[in-house]
């Protein structure tokens, strides 16, 4: 009998606060067909004319028994920045132009097999300023993982998968 994936969650599932750069974020229960670990890494910003080029890495590990298909360039965005005029919320998406400017070409978006880990390189342009928050859209809608652009001030180290 083929396994049928569970239906989408009928309500938003959000943590009480953002995660931090480097935090291991787990989606799915242990033993589930689809269980994933996400980790935002290596956020960097550099001037690019009148705007800034932001680069980062998203590591995804498939801890489940089903293949995970994702294209992070379409699902991960910057949602909050700080500029000279203050904090702004919005959606700054990765783009082909930003990826090329960062030297990110020939990225692998093949399905992620069970037990596999892949690190995706991403880039986006923002108005001059700095990034405060990133989001990964789990189902393309309201279910998302959010990170603030700072390391965890409360704990360090790693947790077991």
Buried (B, 14 or more C-beta within 10 A) or exposed (E): EEEEEEEEEEEEEEEEEBBBBBBBBBBBEEEBBBBBBBBBEEBEBEEBEEBBBBBBBBBBBBBBEBBBEBEBBEBBBBBBBBEEEEEBEEEBBBBEEBBEBBEBEEEEEEEBEBEBEBEBBBBBBBBBBEBBBBBBBBEEEEBBBBBBBEEEEEEEEEEEE
